[in-house]
Structures are given as C-alpha cells and as structure tokens.
Amino acid sequence: MLDALAPQLRALVELVDQDGHMTDAASVLGIPQSTMSRRIHGLEDRLGVPMIVPHGRAIGLTRQARDLVAQVRAPLREIGGAVTDLAEAADPDRGTIRFGFPLTMGAGVIPDLLAAFSDAHPGIRLDLKQAHGAVLSDDLRQGILDAAIIIPPPVDIAHEVLAQQRIVLAVSSGHRLAGHRSVALSTLAGERFIANPETYNLRELTDEWCRDAGFVPEVKTEVTEFSTIREFVSRGMGVALLPRSVRPVDGLAEVELRGGSYTRAVALVTGARRPSRVVERLRDFIRERARDWATARTGV
C-alpha cells in the first residue's frame, strides 16, 4: 500500500503547488501527464474522497485535498531528505539542488557563480527558480527550495548576510546630474521617478529614503525588471535608484548617493530541513566568493 501511496501523495502535493495545473505538475515530477492523472485518481479511489474538480483549464483542488497536503507535506519532505542524504553519502558528487534567486538578479554575479559551480561539480544538477523575494521565502518554508539568495533576508528563516548591495542614482547621460560624482537625495525632489511596483523591497526603500530626504517621489512609471528601468532612464523618461549595472548601458549615467547608508543586505537563505551534502557544497562555494561581491560592479 505504501509503495503506491507515496507517489500518489507526492503528485497531489505538486498539483497543489502548481495551482491545479496538471501539465506543469507532471513536468516538475518528470512523469507523463497520463501518469500524473492516474496517480491522483488512484489516490481518490484509495481514500474514497474527491481530490479534484474541473475548474476551467486548470484543476480545482477540494478542501479535503488541501487539508491532506498540509498534513503530509512535511513528512514527505523528511522522507525525501533522508533518501537524498543516503544517496549522496554513497555518491557525494551527485545530487540535485533546488536554488532560487530574485527576478532582479538574472544577470551578472549570480549566473556567473552558478555557471562556475556547475563547471566545478558537473554531477550536481541545479533546478533554478527566479521569483519575487516573498515567493522564494514561501518556497523555502514549504521545502520547495533548498536554498536561495534573497534581498533583504526574511527574518523568520535561517540566513547569513553575504554582502551589502550599494544603491546609486541612475540618470540619462544628458541629465543635469549626470556629470556629478555624488549627489544628496534631496536634490531629486521634483524629478520623475521610474521604480518597481510598491510590493518590491527597493520601491519601499526608495519611498522611505525620499521621505527621509524631505519629499515624496513622483513615480510616473512602474517596472519590475531593473534592465527595463535602465533602458527607460537612458531615454530620459525619469530617474531611478538602482544597484550598479553589470555592464555599461548606452545613454545611462550612474551617480553615487551621499548623506546616508543606501544599501541592501544580500543573504543566503537555507530551507526548512537540514541542508544536504550537495546543498552544503553550494553554500560553501557561495561563501568563498561572497567577499568578491563588495568590489564587483553590481556586486549582486
């Protein structure tokens, strides 16, 4: 019974994690959709309780299904972790790491670091996820991710601060402040700002820092991606507070901010369970290179 029940429960957990999208859940598990469907229906038959209901293009999860997932998620994670530990003890150069990093860090140090790790440890697979920091934190709490780089770190999950990311003023090369070495934030009162949406950490800091400087920033354009913000700034659509760019952007100038500590903590955050051997390898690899981030153009 347990031989069949474990994969059925794992399929249900993944279906909940994928918001009822059967195809996506099957893809994550590496099984055909038909197998995924058989596992869910087999679980229903075994328990005598409906797990799913039709819901548009996705599958609706019943209350019983969600309650069951809430109960079995942690035990399944621990069982999976024990099996992983055993396999890694037999072959410590092989394994899988589920690693996350923010949407704003898709270029520069993080991709370089992960590529270098893959070169050094070709037997270790990296399953990567880019997402908003809140999503990464939730995935870590639920055991969906093993580790992640998050800015700023969540206070309720074990983490270590690796570096401080310096924030600078980004303006177009023709802007009145483009030739300055540094400026006070109060100089930007009355400027049009381009910034992340309000739920993003850097937007919250932008609003806070500007208020402390005596004005409310006039945000005319909201964009999620830093690279897109830089493109808009270079075209004179507004100014922005951003990390230093990885590489020069035509038409863009970056100016240091003075009069305050305009930085963000970059942290390595580990998941809910004890890190496996391969996760510890990546963690040590990141730690060794973190000292270089302080002098990198973006750092992170």
C-alpha positions as CSV (number, residue, x, y, z in Angstrom):
1,M,0.0,0.0,0.0
2,L,2.7,2.4,1.0
3,D,4.6,1.8,-2.3
4,A,1.7,3.2,-4.3
5,L,0.6,5.8,-1.7
6,A,3.9,7.7,-1.6
7,P,4.0,8.7,-5.3
8,Q,0.2,9.5,-5.2
9,L,0.7,11.8,-2.3
10,R,3.7,13.4,-3.9
11,A,1.6,14.0,-7.1
12,L,-1.1,15.7,-5.0
13,V,1.4,17.9,-3.3
14,E,2.9,19.0,-6.6
15,L,-0.6,19.6,-8.1
16,V,-1.4,22.0,-5.2
17,D,2.0,23.7,-5.6
18,Q,1.2,24.2,-9.3
19,D,-2.2,25.7,-8.6
20,G,-4.0,22.8,-10.2
21,H,-2.1,22.8,-13.5
22,M,-1.8,19.1,-14.2
23,T,0.7,19.5,-17.1
24,D,3.0,21.7,-15.0
25,A,2.9,19.3,-12.0
26,A,3.7,16.4,-14.2
27,S,6.6,18.2,-15.8
28,V,8.1,19.1,-12.4
29,L,7.8,15.4,-11.3
30,G,9.3,14.2,-14.7
31,I,6.3,12.0,-15.5
32,P,3.7,11.9,-18.3
33,Q,0.5,13.8,-17.7
34,S,-1.4,10.5,-18.0
35,T,0.7,9.0,-15.2
36,M,0.0,12.1,-13.1
37,S,-3.7,11.8,-13.7
38,R,-3.7,8.1,-12.8
39,R,-1.9,8.8,-9.5
40,I,-4.5,11.5,-8.5
41,H,-7.4,9.3,-9.4
42,G,-5.8,6.3,-7.7
43,L,-5.5,8.3,-4.5
44,E,-9.2,9.3,-4.7
45,D,-10.1,5.6,-5.2
46,R,-7.9,4.5,-2.3
47,L,-9.2,7.2,0.1
48,G,-12.8,7.3,-1.1
49,V,-12.6,11.1,-1.1
50,P,-12.6,13.5,-4.1
51,M,-9.3,15.4,-4.5
52,I,-10.0,17.4,-7.7
53,V,-12.9,19.1,-9.5
54,P,-13.0,20.6,-13.0
55,H,-12.1,24.3,-12.9
56,G,-11.5,25.9,-16.4
57,R,-8.2,25.0,-17.9
58,A,-6.8,24.0,-14.5
59,I,-8.0,21.5,-11.9
60,G,-9.7,22.7,-8.8
61,L,-8.5,21.2,-5.5
62,T,-11.1,20.2,-2.9
63,R,-10.8,21.3,0.7
64,Q,-10.0,17.7,1.6
65,A,-7.1,17.7,-0.9
66,R,-5.6,20.9,0.6
67,D,-6.1,19.7,4.1
68,L,-4.3,16.4,3.3
69,V,-1.4,18.2,1.6
70,A,-1.0,20.4,4.6
71,Q,-0.6,17.3,6.8
72,V,1.7,15.2,4.5
73,R,3.9,17.8,3.1
74,A,6.4,17.9,5.9
75,P,6.6,14.1,6.4
76,L,7.1,13.6,2.6
77,R,9.8,16.2,2.7
78,E,11.6,14.5,5.5
79,I,11.4,11.1,3.8
80,G,12.7,12.6,0.6
81,G,15.5,14.3,2.5
82,A,16.5,11.0,4.2
83,V,16.6,9.2,0.8
84,T,18.6,12.1,-0.7
85,D,21.1,12.0,2.2
86,L,21.6,8.3,1.8
87,A,22.2,8.6,-2.0
88,E,24.6,11.5,-1.5
89,A,26.6,9.5,1.1
90,A,27.0,6.8,-1.5
91,D,28.0,9.3,-4.2
92,P,28.7,12.8,-2.8
93,D,29.5,14.2,-6.2
94,R,25.9,13.8,-7.5
95,G,22.6,15.2,-6.4
96,T,20.1,18.0,-7.1
97,I,19.9,21.5,-5.6
98,R,16.7,23.5,-5.8
99,F,18.0,27.0,-5.8
100,G,16.2,30.4,-6.1
101,F,17.3,34.0,-6.7
102,P,15.4,37.2,-7.3
103,L,14.0,38.4,-10.6
104,T,16.3,41.4,-10.4
105,M,19.5,39.2,-10.3
106,G,19.2,37.5,-13.7
107,A,22.5,39.0,-15.0
108,G,26.0,39.3,-13.6
109,V,27.3,37.7,-10.5
110,I,24.7,35.1,-9.8
111,P,24.6,33.5,-13.2
112,D,28.4,33.6,-13.3
113,L,28.6,32.0,-9.9
114,L,26.1,29.2,-10.8
115,A,27.9,28.5,-14.0
116,A,31.2,28.2,-12.2
117,F,29.7,25.9,-9.7
118,S,28.3,23.7,-12.4
119,D,31.7,23.5,-14.1
120,A,33.3,22.5,-10.8
121,H,30.6,20.0,-9.9
122,P,29.2,18.5,-13.2
123,G,27.5,15.7,-11.3
124,I,25.3,18.1,-9.3
125,R,22.1,19.3,-11.0
126,L,20.7,22.8,-10.4
127,D,17.0,23.3,-10.5
128,L,16.7,27.1,-10.6
129,K,13.8,29.4,-9.9
130,Q,13.7,33.2,-10.3
131,A,10.9,34.9,-8.4
132,H,9.9,37.7,-6.1
133,G,11.6,37.5,-2.7
134,A,8.3,36.7,-0.9
135,V,7.7,33.8,-3.2
136,L,11.2,32.4,-2.7
137,S,10.8,32.8,1.1
138,D,7.5,30.8,1.0
139,D,9.1,28.1,-1.1
140,L,11.9,27.8,1.4
141,R,9.4,27.5,4.3
142,Q,7.5,24.8,2.4
143,G,10.6,22.8,1.4
144,I,10.1,23.5,-2.3
145,L,13.5,25.2,-2.4
146,D,16.7,24.1,-0.7
147,A,18.4,27.5,-0.6
148,A,18.1,30.9,-2.2
149,I,19.7,34.3,-2.5
150,I,17.2,36.9,-1.2
151,I,17.3,40.7,-0.8
152,P,16.5,41.5,2.0
153,P,16.6,38.3,4.0
154,P,13.4,37.1,5.7
155,V,13.7,37.4,9.4
156,D,12.0,34.1,10.3
157,I,14.3,31.8,8.2
158,A,17.9,30.9,8.9
159,H,20.2,33.0,6.8
160,E,23.6,34.7,6.6
161,V,24.3,38.1,5.1
162,L,26.9,37.8,2.4
163,A,27.2,41.4,1.2
164,Q,25.7,44.9,1.1
165,Q,24.4,45.9,-2.3
166,R,25.0,49.6,-2.9
167,I,22.2,51.6,-4.5
168,V,23.1,54.5,-6.8
169,L,21.2,57.2,-8.8
170,A,20.6,56.3,-12.4
171,V,20.0,59.2,-14.8
172,S,20.2,59.7,-18.6
173,S,23.6,60.9,-19.9
174,G,22.0,64.2,-20.7
175,H,20.6,64.8,-17.3
176,R,21.7,67.8,-15.2
177,L,23.2,65.5,-12.6
178,A,24.9,63.1,-15.0
179,G,28.4,64.6,-14.5
180,H,28.3,64.7,-10.7
181,R,30.4,62.4,-8.7
182,S,27.8,62.2,-5.9
183,V,24.6,63.9,-5.0
184,A,22.3,64.3,-2.0
185,L,19.0,62.6,-2.3
186,S,17.2,65.8,-1.6
187,T,18.5,67.1,-5.0
188,L,15.9,64.8,-6.7
189,A,12.8,66.5,-5.3
190,G,10.6,67.3,-8.2
191,E,12.1,64.6,-10.5
192,R,10.0,62.0,-12.2
193,F,10.9,58.5,-10.9
194,I,10.9,55.1,-12.5
195,A,10.6,52.4,-9.9
196,N,9.5,48.8,-9.1
197,P,5.9,48.2,-8.0
198,E,5.0,49.0,-4.4
199,T,5.4,45.4,-3.2
200,Y,9.1,45.3,-4.1
201,N,11.7,45.9,-1.5
202,L,13.7,48.5,-3.5
203,R,10.5,50.5,-4.1
204,E,9.8,50.5,-0.4
205,L,13.3,51.8,0.3
206,T,13.0,54.4,-2.5
207,D,9.9,55.8,-0.9
208,E,11.4,55.6,2.6
209,W,14.7,57.3,1.6
210,C,13.0,60.0,-0.3
211,R,10.6,60.8,2.6
212,D,13.6,61.0,4.9
213,A,15.1,63.5,2.4
214,G,12.0,65.6,2.7
215,F,9.9,64.8,-0.3
216,V,7.6,62.2,-1.8
217,P,8.9,60.7,-5.0
218,E,6.7,61.2,-8.1
219,V,6.7,57.7,-9.6
220,K,5.4,58.0,-13.1
221,T,6.4,54.5,-14.4
222,E,6.4,51.2,-12.6
223,V,8.5,48.3,-14.0
224,T,9.5,45.0,-12.4
225,E,12.9,44.5,-14.2
226,F,15.9,46.6,-13.5
227,S,17.2,46.2,-17.0
228,T,14.0,47.7,-18.4
229,I,14.1,50.5,-15.9
230,R,17.7,51.4,-17.1
231,E,16.5,51.4,-20.7
232,F,13.7,53.9,-19.8
233,V,16.1,56.0,-17.8
234,S,18.6,56.2,-20.6
235,R,15.8,57.6,-22.8
236,G,15.1,60.4,-20.4
237,M,11.8,59.1,-19.1
238,G,12.8,59.7,-15.5
239,V,15.4,58.9,-12.8
240,A,15.8,55.7,-10.7
241,L,17.5,54.3,-7.6
242,L,19.1,51.1,-8.6
243,P,22.1,48.8,-8.0
244,R,25.0,49.5,-10.2
245,S,24.6,47.9,-13.7
246,V,26.5,44.8,-14.6
247,R,27.7,46.4,-17.8
248,P,27.6,49.9,-19.3
249,V,24.2,51.0,-20.8
250,D,24.3,53.5,-23.6
251,G,22.8,56.8,-22.6
252,L,22.9,55.9,-18.9
253,A,25.0,57.6,-16.1
254,E,25.3,56.4,-12.5
255,V,25.9,58.7,-9.6
256,E,26.8,57.9,-6.0
257,L,24.3,58.9,-3.3
258,R,25.7,60.7,-0.2
259,G,24.3,61.5,3.2
260,G,23.0,58.1,4.1
261,S,23.5,54.4,4.0
262,Y,21.9,53.5,0.7
263,T,22.4,49.7,0.8
264,R,20.5,46.4,0.9
265,A,21.6,43.2,2.6
266,V,22.2,40.3,0.3
267,A,21.6,37.0,2.1
268,L,22.0,33.3,1.5
269,V,18.9,31.6,3.0
270,T,18.6,27.9,3.6
271,G,15.4,25.8,3.6
272,A,13.4,24.3,6.4
273,R,15.3,21.0,6.6
274,R,19.0,20.4,7.4
275,P,21.0,21.1,4.2
276,S,22.1,18.0,2.3
277,R,25.7,17.4,1.4
278,V,25.4,18.9,-2.1
279,V,23.5,22.0,-0.8
280,E,26.3,22.5,1.7
281,R,28.8,22.4,-1.2
282,L,26.9,25.2,-3.0
283,R,26.6,27.1,0.2
284,D,30.4,26.9,0.8
285,F,31.0,27.8,-2.8
286,I,28.9,30.9,-2.5
287,R,30.5,31.9,0.8
288,E,34.0,31.7,-0.7
289,R,33.1,34.1,-3.5
290,A,31.0,36.5,-1.4
291,R,34.0,38.6,-0.5
292,D,34.4,39.5,-4.2
293,W,30.9,40.9,-4.4
294,A,31.8,44.0,-2.5
295,T,34.1,45.2,-5.3
296,A,32.1,43.9,-8.2
297,R,30.4,46.4,-10.5
298,T,27.0,45.3,-9.3
299,G,28.1,43.0,-6.5
300,V,24.8,41.2,-6.8
